[in-house]
């Protein structure tokens, strides 16, 4: 599994961005996938997760209703659509893969993550 996140950039508050995470190695069909973020001076935090076939998703309370995670297994890609962006969404965003058992909520614990992608910067300005 070789994860590569892209799609970050600078946007004004209220705007939208879509992040992508592609697996250039083994196809993403198997693992649950998720997104985390780390703001300056803060710990990395869970953002969203999706199960292997896209049937179930889970979000952090801070992004519920604004962000949508989805996946396209045919193209080995996971997406994070971010709408109504706020200043506090500014962070480096990381995609993650989880290969173990259990509900996708388990991905909130970053120590359970099996693979990390390199981050992509999202900057929201006023």
Residue, then its C-alpha position, 0 to 999 in steps of 0.5 A: x500500500x502506497x498512499x498519496x494524498x493530493x488536492x490541498x490548497x488555499x481557499x477562503x472561508x466558506x469555500x470547498x476543496x476535494x482531497x484525493x488519496x490514491x494507492x499506487x501499490x496494492x489496490x484499495x479494495x480491502x482496507x477501510x480508509x480514512x482521513x486525519x488532520x494536524x493543525x499547527x501546534x496541535x495533535x493529529x486528529x481523526x476526520x473521517x473513515x469509510x469501510x471497504x465497499x463504501x457502505x458505511x462512513x463515520x465522521x468527527x463531530x467537527x466536520x459532520x454535515x460539511x465533509x463527505x468521504x467516498x471511495x472509488x475502488x475501481x480507481x484505487x482512490x478515496x476522496x474527502x469533499x470538504x464544503x463550508x470550510x472554516x478557518x479551523x479546518x486549516x491543517x495538514x491532511x493525511x489519508x490512512x488505511x486500516x487492515x484490521x477487524x471491527x467497525x470503522x469507528x475503530x479508526x479514530x484511534x490513530x495507533x490502529x492505522x496500518x498505513x499513512x500517506x504523506x500529507x497535503x496542506x489545506x489553508x482556509x483564510x478569511 
